[in-house]
Amino acid sequence: MNTQRDGNVWWKEFPLHAPTEEHRLLAHTVESFVRDEVEPQAQSYNRDERFNRELFRRAGELGLLGLTVPSEDGGAGLDATAAVIVHEALSWSDPGFCLAYLAHAVLFVHNFATNANEQQKRRVLPQVLSGQWIGGMCMTEPEAGTDVLGMRTTAELQGDHYVLNGRKMFITNGAIDDNTLGDVFLVYAKTGGKISTFLVEKGMPGFTLGQRLHDKLGMRSSMTAELVFDHCLVPAGNLIGEEGASLQHMMRNLEIERVALAAMSLGIAMRCLETMVQYANTRHAFGVPLREHGQIQRYIGDSYAEFRAARSYVYDVARRLDLRSLGNRADADGAKLFAARVGKNIADRAIQVLGGYGYMGEYVVERLWRDAKLIEIGGGTLEAHQKNITKDLCRAPEWIRR
């Protein structure tokens, strides 16, 4: 693995997990983007709880917003491994910005490109692939989080419009700032008791920003909001797919979402492990380098082994993942279940190794520790993953020997 020292930063390539030349070129592109443009702004935008829209548009210029969109629709036509490479690299520096990227590129763009009709794609994809429009997905509600089937938002066809009523909570990219909605959303709602998907755009009557949510524990450079649909009028032509047929859309997209979130934990773990090693090499205690102390060796050794194990698992799941069909839930959940804990635990150890310095923003690990917690909750809780894996394995025990 090639390593280049750049001040207090170690930049790494990803040859072990970039199986093709196309993946390697992508890795080089995103690493340069992270080094030159993401890292310089990460601390300040997180501290001020601001979303960097210009940086987001720059990601669009680099072609990063449509990685998994087919080339005939204007995207890069790449696979889940490509998505993992980008999410890992971005989260090494700024998991908050990466979360906004995930909500747009995976939860909206990938989902939309997979399920929308040609007319819808021609109108919307150029705007979201460029970053001119910021997109998101609306599933969670104030009283229905992990239990998505318990959602209460409804949509009723009246003439040539659907009328949406309900509220969505904790929506990433729901707001761009305190007073400005995101641009376009995929909204899940019940139609006749079944789940349907609607393309809802800023400016539609009855669609408003409830509140932008401040003072989050972490991921502070991604904006989170409550969105309100009060007799919101959505043209019938904005129905995505067939009415009542969106449960499969939702579950299929959850698989790539969970693998991408697992990749975010890898980026967090890598940065924290590198910081630990650097500090242990330069800091002295009781007359010897910190690396000579047994407890520090335990923190570093365990962290390295866990990081490598998580990385192998996540990239293996990505390699197997078919983005156009269901069937990998146990491993998509398993990768996130394992990697989320690894990311948080390594961040915690990094703070312990750095002591008082780890508690301060200068060494980054305190921010990454805060960011890491979200991945144990968002995109499905750890408890939901445990339930799903148990259900799938008990139904098909042969999956264990794959």
Backbone torsions as a table, in degrees:
resi	resn	phi	psi	omega
1	MET	NA	126.0	-178.7
2	ASN	-77.6	137.7	-179.2
3	THR	-133.4	134.6	178.0
4	GLN	-126.9	126.0	178.7
5	ARG	-81.1	127.1	-179.2
6	ASP	-134.4	88.4	-176.1
7	GLY	65.3	-123.3	178.2
8	ASN	-96.2	16.4	-175.0
9	VAL	-120.8	137.2	173.3
10	TRP	-108.3	120.0	-179.5
11	TRP	-99.3	128.8	-176.6
12	LYS	-119.3	146.9	171.0
13	GLU	-91.4	176.2	-174.9
14	PHE	-124.3	47.3	-173.4
15	PRO	-63.8	-33.4	-176.9
16	LEU	-67.2	-24.4	-174.7
17	HIS	-121.7	18.7	174.7
18	ALA	-116.3	87.9	-167.3
19	PRO	-71.1	-19.6	-178.0
20	THR	-126.2	165.5	177.3
21	GLU	-61.3	-35.3	178.8
22	GLU	-63.2	-42.0	176.9
23	HIS	-64.9	-38.9	-179.5
24	ARG	-66.7	-39.6	176.4
25	LEU	-63.7	-40.2	176.7
26	LEU	-61.5	-45.1	-179.8
27	ALA	-59.1	-43.6	178.3
28	HIS	-63.1	-42.0	-179.4
29	THR	-61.6	-48.9	-175.4
30	VAL	-72.3	-31.3	176.2
31	GLU	-64.5	-42.3	177.3
32	SER	-63.8	-41.3	178.1
33	PHE	-60.8	-45.0	179.6
34	VAL	-64.0	-47.4	-177.1
35	ARG	-63.7	-46.2	-170.8
36	ASP	-88.6	-26.9	-170.4
37	GLU	-127.8	-34.5	-178.5
38	VAL	-81.2	-50.9	-175.0
39	GLU	-59.5	-42.2	-177.4
40	PRO	-61.9	-24.8	-176.9
41	GLN	-103.8	-6.1	-168.4
42	ALA	-60.5	-50.3	-176.2
43	GLN	-63.9	-45.0	-173.9
44	SER	-69.5	-41.7	-179.4
45	TYR	-69.4	-33.8	175.1
46	ASN	-69.4	-43.0	-179.5
47	ARG	-61.1	-39.5	-176.1
48	ASP	-90.8	0.2	-178.5
49	GLU	54.3	51.4	-180.0
50	ARG	-121.0	148.9	176.3
51	PHE	-97.7	131.3	-176.7
52	ASN	-92.2	89.9	-175.8
53	ARG	-68.6	-35.3	179.1
54	GLU	-65.5	-38.6	176.5
55	LEU	-64.5	-36.2	178.7
56	PHE	-64.2	-43.1	177.1
57	ARG	-64.6	-32.8	176.0
58	ARG	-63.9	-38.2	175.1
59	ALA	-61.2	-35.6	175.9
60	GLY	-65.5	-41.0	178.5
61	GLU	-61.6	-31.8	-179.6
62	LEU	-83.0	-3.3	179.2
63	GLY	81.6	15.7	-175.7
64	LEU	-83.0	-13.6	-175.1
65	LEU	-85.9	-6.9	179.0
66	GLY	-132.9	40.5	-175.3
67	LEU	-54.4	-45.9	-173.4
68	THR	-98.0	6.2	176.7
69	VAL	-80.5	134.6	179.9
70	PRO	-55.8	148.2	-177.3
71	SER	-61.9	-32.5	179.2
72	GLU	-66.7	-16.9	176.7
73	ASP	-101.0	8.4	176.5
74	GLY	99.0	1.0	-178.8
75	GLY	-95.7	-170.3	-178.0
76	ALA	-88.1	-15.6	178.1
77	GLY	66.2	28.8	-178.1
78	LEU	-94.7	-174.7	-169.3
79	ASP	-115.1	-172.3	-179.2
80	ALA	-65.4	-31.6	177.1
81	THR	-61.0	-40.5	176.9
82	ALA	-60.8	-42.7	178.7
83	ALA	-62.0	-39.2	179.6
84	VAL	-65.9	-43.0	178.7
85	ILE	-56.3	-45.8	-176.7
86	VAL	-70.4	-44.1	-178.5
87	HIS	-66.4	-36.1	177.0
88	GLU	-64.9	-46.4	-176.6
89	ALA	-66.5	-45.2	179.6
90	LEU	-62.3	-39.5	-176.4
91	SER	-75.3	-17.7	171.2
92	TRP	-56.9	-32.8	-176.3
93	SER	-106.0	-52.1	-170.4
94	ASP	-144.0	84.1	179.3
95	PRO	-59.5	-29.0	179.0
96	GLY	-64.2	-48.3	176.3
97	PHE	-62.1	-39.1	179.9
98	CYS	-63.7	-36.1	178.5
99	LEU	-64.1	-40.8	175.4
100	ALA	-62.8	-39.6	176.7
101	TYR	-61.9	-45.6	179.7
102	LEU	-60.8	-45.5	-178.8
103	ALA	-60.4	-34.9	179.9
104	HIS	-80.9	-56.5	-169.7
105	ALA	-75.2	-30.6	-178.6
106	VAL	-103.2	-56.1	-174.2
107	LEU	-69.2	-34.0	176.5
108	PHE	-99.7	-66.0	-168.1
109	VAL	-60.8	-52.1	-178.9
110	HIS	-61.5	-45.4	-179.9
111	ASN	-61.2	-47.1	-178.8
112	PHE	-63.9	-47.0	-178.0
113	ALA	-63.8	-28.9	-179.8
114	THR	-76.3	-32.6	-168.6
115	ASN	-116.9	-13.5	-177.5
116	ALA	-78.6	161.3	175.5
117	ASN	-86.2	174.0	-173.6
118	GLU	-63.4	-40.4	-179.5
119	GLN	-64.1	-43.5	178.7
120	GLN	-62.8	-42.7	-179.0
121	LYS	-65.1	-41.3	-179.7
122	ARG	-61.4	-34.5	-176.6
123	ARG	-80.2	-38.3	-168.3
124	VAL	-100.7	-40.5	-172.1
125	LEU	-57.2	-43.0	179.3
126	PRO	-57.5	-34.0	-178.5
127	GLN	-73.2	-39.6	-177.2
128	VAL	-85.0	-27.8	177.4
129	LEU	-70.4	-28.9	179.2
130	SER	-83.8	-17.8	-174.2
131	GLY	87.0	3.8	175.8
132	GLN	-65.3	-37.8	172.5
133	TRP	-105.9	139.2	175.4
134	ILE	-102.3	125.9	-175.9
135	GLY	-112.4	165.7	177.1
136	GLY	-158.5	-179.9	-179.4
137	MET	-130.5	137.0	-175.0
138	CYS	-114.7	103.5	178.1
139	MET	-124.0	-51.0	-175.8
140	THR	-66.4	141.8	178.2
141	GLU	-125.7	165.6	-179.5
142	PRO	-54.9	-32.1	-178.4
143	GLU	-120.0	17.6	178.6
144	ALA	-150.9	97.6	178.3
145	GLY	-102.0	-93.0	178.4
146	THR	-60.3	-33.3	179.0
147	ASP	-81.8	74.9	-174.8
148	VAL	-65.5	-28.3	179.9
149	LEU	-70.0	-12.8	177.7
150	GLY	-89.1	9.0	-179.4
151	MET	-60.1	148.4	-176.3
152	ARG	-112.2	-9.4	177.6
153	THR	-63.0	133.0	-177.1
154	THR	-122.3	157.5	174.8
155	ALA	-137.0	131.9	-178.5
156	GLU	-128.5	129.0	179.6
157	LEU	-75.6	123.8	176.9
158	GLN	-132.1	101.7	-177.0
159	GLY	68.1	-124.0	-178.3
160	ASP	-100.7	16.7	177.7
161	HIS	-133.0	152.0	164.5
162	TYR	-95.1	143.6	175.7
163	VAL	-108.2	114.0	-178.9
164	LEU	-98.4	136.3	175.4
165	ASN	-136.3	129.7	178.3
166	GLY	153.1	-176.7	180.0
167	ARG	-135.2	142.5	175.4
168	LYS	-119.8	139.5	-172.4
169	MET	-122.0	152.6	177.3
170	PHE	58.7	43.3	-177.2
171	ILE	-89.3	113.0	176.0
172	THR	-69.1	133.9	-174.0
173	ASN	71.8	11.4	176.0
174	GLY	-62.4	-28.7	177.1
175	ALA	-133.8	151.8	174.4
176	ILE	-96.8	-33.3	172.0
177	ASP	-150.8	-165.4	-173.8
178	ASP	-61.1	-28.1	-171.7
179	ASN	-121.2	2.6	-171.8
180	THR	-120.3	123.4	174.9
181	LEU	-66.2	154.6	163.8
182	GLY	-63.8	173.6	-169.9
183	ASP	-89.0	-38.9	-171.2
184	VAL	-155.1	142.6	-173.6
185	PHE	-141.3	148.4	164.6
186	LEU	-94.0	119.6	-175.2
187	VAL	-115.1	124.2	175.7
188	TYR	-89.1	134.1	-179.9
189	ALA	-148.8	156.9	179.6
190	LYS	-84.2	131.2	171.8
191	THR	-126.1	111.6	-178.4
192	GLY	61.9	31.1	178.2
193	GLY	88.0	-10.5	177.7
194	LYS	-109.9	162.6	-173.9
195	ILE	-91.0	131.3	175.7
196	SER	-124.1	162.3	180.0
197	THR	-116.6	136.5	-179.5
198	PHE	-128.5	141.5	173.5
199	LEU	-88.9	110.5	-178.0
200	VAL	-113.2	129.1	-173.9
201	GLU	-116.2	147.6	176.3
202	LYS	-54.6	135.0	-179.9
203	GLY	100.8	-11.9	177.2
204	MET	-68.3	137.8	-178.7
205	PRO	-57.0	133.4	177.1
206	GLY	87.1	1.9	179.2
207	PHE	-106.8	115.4	-174.6
208	THR	-137.3	161.6	174.0
209	LEU	-84.1	115.8	176.7
210	GLY	-68.2	-59.9	174.7
211	GLN	-163.7	145.0	168.3
212	ARG	-83.0	134.9	-174.2
213	LEU	-91.6	119.0	-178.2
214	HIS	-100.5	170.3	169.2
215	ASP	61.2	41.6	174.1
216	LYS	-71.7	155.7	175.8
217	LEU	-59.3	-46.0	-177.9
218	GLY	-146.6	-166.3	-179.6
219	MET	51.3	44.1	-168.2
220	ARG	-79.9	-11.7	176.5
221	SER	-92.3	5.2	168.6
222	SER	-107.9	137.2	-176.9
223	MET	-88.7	134.5	-179.1
224	THR	-121.5	139.3	-173.2
225	ALA	-150.0	161.3	167.4
226	GLU	-96.6	132.4	178.8
227	LEU	-116.0	141.3	-174.1
228	VAL	-118.7	134.6	176.5
229	PHE	-121.4	101.5	-176.5
230	ASP	-115.0	95.3	-172.4
231	HIS	51.5	45.8	-178.9
232	CYS	-71.8	127.3	-176.8
233	LEU	-94.2	115.1	-178.9
234	VAL	-118.1	121.7	179.5
235	PRO	-53.6	142.0	180.0
236	ALA	-56.9	-29.6	178.6
237	GLY	-69.1	-7.4	177.7
238	ASN	-93.9	4.8	170.5
239	LEU	-69.0	129.7	179.9
240	ILE	-96.6	117.8	-176.9
241	GLY	73.3	-153.5	-178.9
242	GLU	-93.7	149.7	178.1
243	GLU	-62.1	133.1	176.7
244	GLY	79.0	7.8	-174.1
245	ALA	-113.3	22.3	-170.6
246	SER	-94.2	-4.9	179.2
247	LEU	-60.2	-39.8	178.8
248	GLN	-67.2	-40.0	176.1
249	HIS	-55.8	-47.1	-176.1
250	MET	-62.9	-49.1	-176.1
251	MET	-67.4	-37.0	178.1
252	ARG	-64.7	-41.9	-178.6
253	ASN	-72.1	-27.6	177.4
254	LEU	-62.2	-30.4	-178.8
255	GLU	-65.0	-49.0	179.2
256	ILE	-70.5	-33.5	176.8
257	GLU	-59.8	-44.7	-176.0
258	ARG	-69.2	-36.2	176.2
259	VAL	-66.6	-39.4	178.0
260	ALA	-65.8	-40.3	176.9
261	LEU	-64.2	-39.1	175.6
262	ALA	-60.5	-39.4	177.5
263	ALA	-63.6	-34.4	175.6
264	MET	-60.9	-40.6	176.8
265	SER	-62.5	-34.4	177.2
266	LEU	-62.4	-44.2	179.4
267	GLY	-61.6	-42.8	177.8
268	ILE	-61.4	-46.5	-177.9
269	ALA	-62.6	-43.2	-179.1
270	MET	-60.5	-48.9	-178.4
271	ARG	-62.1	-41.9	-178.4
272	CYS	-68.5	-38.6	177.6
273	LEU	-65.0	-44.3	177.7
274	GLU	-60.8	-40.3	179.7
275	THR	-65.5	-41.0	176.2
276	MET	-58.0	-47.9	-177.0
277	VAL	-64.2	-45.1	178.5
278	GLN	-58.5	-46.1	-177.7
279	TYR	-66.0	-42.2	-179.9
280	ALA	-64.8	-27.3	178.6
281	ASN	-77.6	-28.7	-172.2
282	THR	-106.2	-24.7	-177.1
283	ARG	-88.2	137.9	176.7
284	HIS	-112.3	144.4	174.6
285	ALA	-144.6	131.9	-179.0
286	PHE	56.8	36.0	171.5
287	GLY	86.0	-0.3	180.0
288	VAL	-135.5	158.6	176.3
289	PRO	-58.0	148.1	-178.1
290	LEU	-57.0	-30.1	-178.2
291	ARG	-64.1	-16.1	-179.1
292	GLU	-82.8	-8.9	-178.1
293	HIS	-86.9	133.1	-173.9
294	GLY	-58.2	-40.4	-178.3
295	GLN	-66.7	-37.0	177.3
296	ILE	-66.4	-40.4	177.0
297	GLN	-60.7	-37.5	177.7
298	ARG	-64.2	-45.5	179.5
299	TYR	-59.7	-46.0	-177.1
300	ILE	-71.0	-44.9	-178.9
301	GLY	-62.6	-48.3	178.8
302	ASP	-61.9	-40.8	-177.6
303	SER	-65.1	-42.2	-179.9
304	TYR	-63.3	-47.1	-179.4
305	ALA	-61.4	-42.9	-179.5
306	GLU	-67.5	-40.9	178.5
307	PHE	-61.2	-47.3	-179.1
308	ARG	-64.4	-38.6	178.2
309	ALA	-64.4	-45.6	179.9
310	ALA	-63.4	-41.3	-178.1
311	ARG	-63.6	-42.3	179.1
312	SER	-64.1	-41.8	-179.7
313	TYR	-64.7	-48.7	-176.2
314	VAL	-62.5	-45.3	-179.1
315	TYR	-69.7	-31.4	176.0
316	ASP	-66.6	-42.6	177.4
317	VAL	-63.9	-42.4	178.9
318	ALA	-60.7	-41.5	179.9
319	ARG	-60.7	-35.4	-177.1
320	ARG	-85.1	-16.5	-169.2
321	LEU	-72.4	125.8	173.0
322	ASP	-94.6	112.6	-174.2
323	LEU	-70.9	-11.3	-176.1
324	ARG	-106.6	3.9	-179.0
325	SER	-146.9	163.6	174.9
326	LEU	-84.6	168.4	171.5
327	GLY	133.1	0.9	-179.3
328	ASN	-121.5	28.1	-173.7
329	ARG	-62.5	-43.5	-176.5
330	ALA	-58.1	-43.0	-178.4
331	ASP	-81.5	-32.7	174.7
332	ALA	-62.5	-44.4	176.4
333	ASP	-66.4	-41.5	-177.9
334	GLY	-64.1	-41.3	178.9
335	ALA	-62.0	-44.2	179.5
336	LYS	-69.8	-40.9	178.4
337	LEU	-56.1	-46.1	-177.3
338	PHE	-76.0	-49.3	-174.5
339	ALA	-66.9	-35.1	-179.7
340	ALA	-60.8	-42.5	178.6
341	ARG	-68.5	-39.6	179.0
342	VAL	-61.0	-46.9	-179.7
343	GLY	-59.8	-45.8	-178.8
344	LYS	-67.9	-42.4	-177.6
345	ASN	-66.5	-39.8	179.1
346	ILE	-68.7	-37.9	175.4
347	ALA	-61.9	-39.4	179.6
348	ASP	-65.4	-43.0	178.7
349	ARG	-64.9	-36.9	179.7
350	ALA	-60.8	-42.4	177.2
351	ILE	-62.3	-41.2	-179.5
352	GLN	-63.1	-41.9	-179.8
353	VAL	-66.0	-41.1	-178.1
354	LEU	-80.1	-13.3	178.7
355	GLY	62.3	-131.9	-178.2
356	GLY	-60.8	-33.8	178.8
357	TYR	-66.2	-34.0	178.5
358	GLY	-66.0	-22.7	-179.6
359	TYR	-81.4	-8.4	-177.4
360	MET	-104.2	153.8	-176.4
361	GLY	-66.8	-20.7	-175.5
362	GLU	-56.6	-36.5	-175.1
363	TYR	-96.8	8.4	169.1
364	VAL	72.3	-30.8	-170.1
365	VAL	-65.4	-28.2	177.7
366	GLU	-65.6	-36.3	176.4
367	ARG	-68.2	-42.7	-179.4
368	LEU	-66.5	-34.7	175.4
369	TRP	-61.1	-42.6	178.0
370	ARG	-67.4	-41.6	180.0
371	ASP	-64.3	-37.0	-173.2
372	ALA	-61.4	-30.8	-175.9
373	LYS	-62.1	-34.9	-176.5
374	LEU	-58.5	-32.4	-174.2
375	ILE	-72.9	-16.8	172.4
376	GLU	-80.3	-6.7	-176.5
377	ILE	-120.3	-51.9	-174.1
378	GLY	-71.1	149.5	179.9
379	GLY	69.6	20.3	-175.8
380	GLY	111.6	128.6	-180.0
381	THR	-74.8	163.2	175.4
382	LEU	-55.9	-38.9	-178.8
383	GLU	-65.8	-36.2	177.4
384	ALA	-66.5	-38.9	178.2
385	HIS	-64.4	-42.3	178.3
386	GLN	-60.8	-41.7	178.6
387	LYS	-64.5	-46.1	-178.2
388	ASN	-63.5	-44.5	-178.8
389	ILE	-62.6	-45.3	179.6
390	THR	-60.7	-44.8	-179.8
391	LYS	-61.9	-44.3	-177.6
392	ASP	-69.1	-40.6	-179.3
393	LEU	-71.6	-36.4	178.4
394	CYS	-69.4	-28.1	176.6
395	ARG	-79.2	-31.0	-176.9
396	ALA	-141.7	76.5	-176.4
397	PRO	-59.7	-23.4	-178.4
398	GLU	-65.7	-16.2	178.2
399	TRP	-58.4	-30.6	-176.6
400	ILE	-60.8	-33.9	-174.5
401	ARG	-94.7	11.5	-178.3
402	ARG	-53.2	NA	NA
